[in-house]
Structure formats: structure tokens, C-alpha cells
Amino acid sequence: MRPEPRPELLALPPVVHGGSHDARWLDFSTGVSPLPSPEEIVTAVRDVDLSRYPHPTALPVREAIAGMHDLSPDRVIVGAGSVELIWTVARAFAGPGRKGLVVTPAFGEYEQSLRASGAAVVTVSMSGPRFELPLDAIRTALLSEPIAVAFLCRPSNPCLTSAPVEDVLALARCSPTTLFVVDEAYLPLFEEIEGVPVGPNIAVLRSMTKVFALPGVRLGYLIAAPSIVAALQSALPPWNVSSPAQAAGVAAAHLLPLHGPSIRTRIAALRTSLADRLGRAVGAPARAGGPFLLYEVDAAGLLVRDLRDRGIAIRHAASFGLPHHVRIGVRDERANRTLAERWPP
């Protein structure tokens, strides 16, 4: 006899992610901004007094983010990256005997967190090449059985499409007992996309680390009705966000309204330049937006391996359910030029 974890945890293989901690790689596998982190944020992190505990619920960051969105702090919760909040949603609102819905292709942690909570998972797929939100199929799923949580990513990762705001609101009205989590982690990096407003059963998830190139800091936030935020806060331990991350979050919340438009413009220019460079070798992207290019390639797995042999990481979209696609995150001009030069013949 020995202690046994819950059985659903034994059947969970790790989710495949982009990103490399190895500095020897030229990393095109993520959508982190290729622009340098603002010096104000770097200084704020450097000046933290590490001998003191951080605020247990990251109140200074919640207040700064609330001010940015013209909300009260009780409508904001902060996590060690948006992925911690995804898991917290599943822990608080899914669980054994409940069901969650995931619109795919999608970030693997939605389904992973639901399964880890003990919930059953229902998936509804977007189909290429347009990858539009399958409204009828989602409505059918919502009306055929109780769905506790529904995860929807916009702009979609990896498909780079954004469901119209009115369609998301219509789905929320269709199933008022479902918590719709709209993951807009990459929205600050996309041009001219309106965010989904928070509602009684709509929570919006954002990241502070992608737009300012701070993935090592780990900082995300969710805005929702106070009752939802209170339930999520109860499902988190105290001090889940470190003092350096809180300092970065306060600075980032103050900077984003000022720097956001120029960041989007510069990333759009880099994306266009990279697409032009790669066009000679691989043609036009299937989709493009924000910090990403999505290409349909017959031998996608072979291409990924060939580039790794050349010291470059791109994302094989097979882990999203798109085995014939690769996703490329935009980097600076020097790195983009290197990618084009090393592209296999």
C-alpha cells in the first residue's frame, strides 16, 4: 500500500509549450515582444526590498490595473502569469462532476487545468483556413449539457483570429450559469482589436509580461465581477505574486496606456518585414497578426527539426492540433534576418 494521488493526475502528460530558457537558441517559438523591456520596469524590479514579504493579494498591482481599466480593485486578481489564473479558474469553478468547454485549436493549459481539477472536457473546433468561431456548435454544446467553464482565446493562439465581441456576448447570454473566460493575453500586441467587456459571467484574462518582454517575471491578471474574483482569490495561496513581479506590474500598468500604441506599431512593422523575408522561401503566411506568423507547411515537423539543427526554434503547431502548420514569433531585425538566411532550401 502507498499514498495515491487522484487518478486524473496520473493520466496527465505535460503540455507542449514554446519558449526556451537556453540563451544559445534563437527563439521564434513564443509571442513575447521582441522590443527591450522598458527601463522603468527594470529599475522597479531592481529596487525591490527582498527582505520584506510582498502584499498577500498583490493589492498595489490590483489597484494599478484597476486604475488602467477604470475599475475597482475588487474586480481584479493577479497571478504568477496568466497560466496560474487559468488553473485557479478550473480549481474554483470546474472540478469533479462538472464540465468545461474549450474552443480549439487552443493553448494546452485550458484542457490541462480542467482535467487536473477532475472536470470532464468538451471541445469545439475552429476549422481552417478561416478559423472562425463556430457559434452554432458552441451553442449546441452549451444547451445540451451544463457547462461550468468555457475557455475562449481572442486573438486566438495559434490561429490569430478574433471572435467578434457581439458573438462572445451572445454566447454568455445563451448560458448564464457558465463562466466564460476570454483569454486576451496577446491582445495588447494586436492592432485595432476591441477587448471583450466584463460581464456577470464573463471574465477577461490578460498578461503583463508579453507586451513588455518580461516572461521571466511571471505576471498576469484577470478582471471579472467581484464575486468571481473573490472565489478565485480564495483558491489561491497568499503571496502568490513575488515582490519583483508586483513592482513590475505596478510600473507596467502605468506604462501600458502610454507605450502600447507604439509597441503595436513597431511589432507590426517587424512582422511585415519578416513575412517579406520569408516569402521567398515559404510564400505568404496563412495568418498573421500581433507578434505572430502562421504558415501552412506540408512537412512541418521536418522543417522544425531542420531549423533546430541550425540553432533556431520555431513552434510546430501539431501540439495545438494543426500538424501541417508552424507558428513563428517575430523577433528583432537582426534575428529575423538570421532566420531567413538559415531557412532550409
C-alpha positions in Angstrom: 0.0 0.0 0.0 1.1 3.5 -0.7 -0.4 7.0 -0.9 -2.1 7.6 -4.3 -2.9 10.9 -5.9 -6.3 11.5 -7.6 -6.4 9.3 -10.7 -6.9 12.1 -13.2 -3.5 13.5 -12.3 -1.7 10.2 -13.2 -3.0 10.4 -16.8 -1.9 14.0 -17.5 1.2 14.2 -19.7 2.9 17.6 -19.7 1.6 20.2 -22.2 3.9 21.2 -25.0 4.9 24.8 -24.9 7.1 27.2 -26.9 9.9 29.2 -25.3 13.4 28.2 -24.5 15.4 29.1 -21.4 18.6 28.3 -23.3 20.2 31.5 -24.5 22.1 29.7 -27.2 18.9 29.3 -29.2 17.4 32.0 -31.5 13.9 31.6 -30.1 11.0 32.2 -32.5 8.7 29.8 -30.7 6.9 32.4 -28.5 5.0 35.6 -28.9 6.9 37.7 -26.4 7.5 41.2 -27.6 10.9 41.5 -29.4 11.4 45.0 -28.1 13.5 45.7 -25.0 11.8 45.9 -21.6 11.3 49.5 -20.5 14.0 50.8 -18.2 11.3 52.0 -15.7 10.2 48.4 -15.2 13.8 47.0 -14.9 14.6 49.7 -12.4 11.4 49.0 -10.4 12.3 45.3 -10.2 15.9 46.1 -9.2 14.9 48.4 -6.4 12.7 45.9 -4.6 13.4 45.2 -0.9 13.7 41.4 -0.9 13.8 41.2 2.9 10.1 42.0 3.1 7.0 39.9 2.2 5.0 41.1 -0.8 1.4 42.0 -0.3 -0.5 38.7 0.1 -3.1 39.5 -2.7 -0.9 41.9 -4.7 -3.1 44.8 -3.8 -0.7 47.5 -5.2 -0.8 45.8 -8.6 -4.5 45.3 -8.5 -5.0 48.9 -7.7 -2.7 50.0 -10.6 -4.5 47.7 -13.1 -7.9 48.7 -11.8 -6.9 52.3 -12.5 -5.8 51.4 -16.0 -9.2 49.8 -16.7 -11.3 52.3 -14.7 -12.5 49.6 -12.3 -12.5 49.0 -8.6 -9.7 46.7 -7.2 -12.2 44.1 -6.1 -12.7 43.3 -9.8 -9.0 42.4 -10.4 -7.0 39.4 -9.4 -3.3 38.9 -10.1 -1.4 35.7 -10.7 2.1 34.4 -11.3 1.5 34.5 -15.1 -1.9 34.2 -16.7 -1.5 30.4 -16.6 -1.7 30.4 -12.8 -5.1 32.1 -13.1 -6.3 29.5 -15.8 -5.6 26.8 -13.3 -7.2 28.8 -10.5 -10.4 29.2 -12.6 -10.5 25.4 -13.1 -9.9 24.8 -9.4 -12.6 27.2 -8.3 -15.3 26.7 -11.0 -14.8 23.2 -12.5 -13.8 20.1 -10.6 -15.3 16.6 -10.3 -18.8 16.2 -11.6 -18.6 19.4 -13.7 -17.7 20.0 -17.4 -15.6 22.6 -19.1 -15.6 23.6 -22.7 -12.5 24.6 -24.8 -12.6 26.1 -28.2 -9.7 24.6 -30.2 -7.0 24.9 -31.5 -6.0 26.4 -28.2 -3.4 26.9 -25.5 -3.0 23.4 -24.0 -3.3 24.6 -20.4 -7.1 25.2 -20.7 -7.8 21.5 -21.1 -4.9 20.5 -18.8 -6.2 22.6 -15.9 -9.8 21.3 -16.4 -8.7 17.7 -16.4 -6.4 18.3 -13.4 -9.4 19.7 -11.5 -11.3 16.4 -12.2 -13.7 18.0 -14.7 -14.7 16.5 -18.0 -13.8 18.4 -21.1 -15.9 19.2 -24.1 -14.1 20.6 -27.2 -15.4 22.5 -30.1 -13.1 23.1 -33.1 -12.5 26.1 -35.4 -11.7 25.0 -38.9 -9.1 26.4 -41.3 -8.3 28.2 -43.3 -10.6 31.0 -41.8 -10.7 29.7 -38.2 -14.0 31.5 -37.4 -15.7 30.9 -34.1 -18.2 28.0 -34.6 -21.2 29.7 -32.9 -23.8 27.0 -33.7 -21.6 24.2 -32.4 -20.8 26.1 -29.2 -24.4 26.9 -28.6 -25.3 23.3 -29.1 -22.7 22.2 -26.6 -23.8 24.8 -24.0 -27.5 23.9 -24.4 -27.1 20.1 -24.4 -25.4 19.8 -21.0 -24.4 22.1 -18.1 -21.0 23.7 -18.8 -19.3 25.2 -15.7 -16.4 27.0 -17.5 -15.8 27.8 -21.2 -12.3 28.9 -22.3 -12.1 31.1 -25.4 -8.9 32.8 -26.7 -9.0 36.0 -28.7 -7.0 36.8 -30.6 -6.8 33.1 -31.0 -3.4 31.4 -30.4 -2.3 29.9 -32.7 -5.0 30.8 -35.3 -4.7 34.6 -34.9 -8.4 35.2 -35.4 -10.6 37.3 -33.1 -14.2 36.4 -32.4 -16.5 39.4 -32.7 -17.3 40.9 -29.4 -21.0 40.6 -30.0 -20.7 36.9 -30.6 -19.0 36.4 -27.3 -21.6 38.4 -25.5 -24.4 36.4 -27.2 -22.8 33.1 -26.1 -22.6 34.4 -22.5 -26.3 35.4 -22.6 -27.1 31.9 -24.0 -25.7 30.2 -21.0 -25.8 32.5 -17.9 -24.6 29.8 -15.5 -21.4 29.2 -17.5 -18.3 31.2 -16.6 -16.8 32.4 -19.9 -13.0 33.0 -19.6 -11.9 35.1 -22.5 -8.1 34.9 -22.8 -6.8 38.1 -24.2 -3.2 37.6 -23.2 -1.9 38.7 -26.6 -4.5 41.5 -27.3 -2.2 44.4 -26.3 0.2 43.3 -29.1 -2.5 43.2 -31.9 -3.7 46.3 -33.8 -7.3 47.5 -33.7 -8.9 44.7 -31.7 -11.5 45.7 -29.2 -11.5 43.9 -25.9 -14.5 42.0 -24.6 -16.3 43.8 -21.7 -16.5 42.0 -18.4 -20.0 40.8 -17.5 -21.8 38.8 -14.8 -20.5 35.6 -16.3 -17.6 36.9 -18.4 -14.0 37.1 -17.1 -11.2 38.6 -19.1 -7.6 37.3 -18.8 -4.6 39.4 -19.7 -0.8 39.1 -19.4 1.6 41.9 -18.4 4.7 40.0 -19.4 4.3 39.5 -23.2 3.8 43.1 -24.2 6.9 44.3 -22.1 9.1 41.2 -22.7 9.0 40.0 -19.1 8.2 36.3 -19.3 10.7 35.5 -16.5 8.8 37.8 -14.1 5.5 35.8 -14.4 2.6 38.3 -14.1 -0.9 38.0 -15.4 -4.3 39.3 -14.3 -8.0 38.6 -14.6 -10.9 41.1 -14.4 -14.4 39.9 -13.5 -17.3 40.5 -11.3 -16.3 40.9 -7.6 -18.0 37.6 -6.6 -15.9 35.7 -9.2 -12.7 37.5 -8.2 -13.4 36.7 -4.5 -13.9 33.0 -5.3 -10.7 32.9 -7.3 -8.7 34.7 -4.6 -9.9 32.1 -2.1 -8.5 29.4 -4.4 -5.0 31.0 -4.4 -2.4 30.9 -1.7 -1.2 34.2 -0.2 1.9 35.8 -1.6 1.5 34.0 -5.0 3.0 37.1 -6.8 6.5 37.9 -5.7 7.7 41.4 -4.8 9.7 41.8 -8.0 6.7 40.8 -10.1 4.5 43.2 -8.1 6.9 46.1 -8.7 7.0 45.2 -12.4 3.2 45.1 -12.5 2.7 48.5 -11.0 5.2 50.1 -13.4 3.7 48.2 -16.4 0.2 49.2 -15.6 1.3 52.9 -15.6 3.3 52.5 -18.8 1.0 50.4 -21.0 -1.5 53.2 -21.9 1.4 55.4 -23.0 3.6 52.8 -24.7 1.0 50.3 -26.1 0.3 52.1 -29.4 4.0 52.5 -30.3 4.8 48.9 -29.3 2.0 47.6 -31.6 3.2 49.8 -34.5 6.8 48.6 -34.2 5.9 45.0 -33.9 3.6 45.2 -36.9 6.5 46.6 -38.9 8.8 43.8 -37.8 6.1 41.2 -38.6 5.7 42.6 -42.1 9.4 42.7 -42.7 9.8 39.1 -41.5 7.0 37.9 -43.7 8.6 39.6 -46.7 12.0 38.0 -45.9 10.4 34.5 -45.6 8.1 34.9 -48.6 10.9 34.0 -51.0 11.3 30.6 -49.2 7.9 29.7 -48.0 5.3 32.0 -49.5 2.7 34.1 -47.8 1.6 33.2 -44.2 -1.7 31.5 -43.7 -2.5 34.0 -41.0 -0.6 37.0 -39.5 -1.2 39.2 -36.5 0.4 40.8 -33.5 3.7 39.1 -32.9 2.9 36.0 -34.9 3.1 34.5 -38.4 1.3 31.2 -39.0 2.4 29.1 -42.0 0.9 26.0 -43.5 3.7 23.6 -44.4 3.4 20.0 -45.7 6.5 18.7 -43.8 6.1 21.0 -40.8 7.8 18.6 -38.4 10.8 18.2 -40.7 11.1 22.0 -41.0 11.1 22.4 -37.2 13.9 19.8 -36.9 15.9 21.3 -39.7 15.8 24.7 -38.1 16.7 23.3 -34.7 19.8 21.8 -36.3 20.6 25.4 -37.3 20.2 26.8 -33.8 16.7 28.2 -34.3 13.4 27.3 -32.5 10.0 27.8 -34.1 6.7 26.3 -32.9 5.3 23.2 -34.6 1.5 23.7 -34.3 0.9 20.0 -34.0 0.6 20.4 -30.2 -2.4 22.8 -31.0 -3.9 20.2 -33.3 -2.5 21.7 -36.5 0.1 19.2 -37.7 0.7 20.9 -41.0 1.3 24.4 -39.6 4.2 26.2 -37.9 3.9 29.4 -35.8 6.7 31.9 -35.8 7.1 34.7 -33.3 8.5 37.9 -34.6 11.9 38.9 -33.2 14.1 42.0 -33.9 15.5 42.7 -37.4 18.8 41.1 -36.8 17.3 37.8 -35.6 14.6 37.9 -38.3 17.4 38.3 -41.0 19.2 35.3 -39.4 16.1 33.1 -39.6 15.6 34.0 -43.3 19.3 33.2 -44.0 19.2 29.8 -42.2 15.8 28.7 -43.7 16.3 25.3 -45.2 16.4 25.2 -49.0 
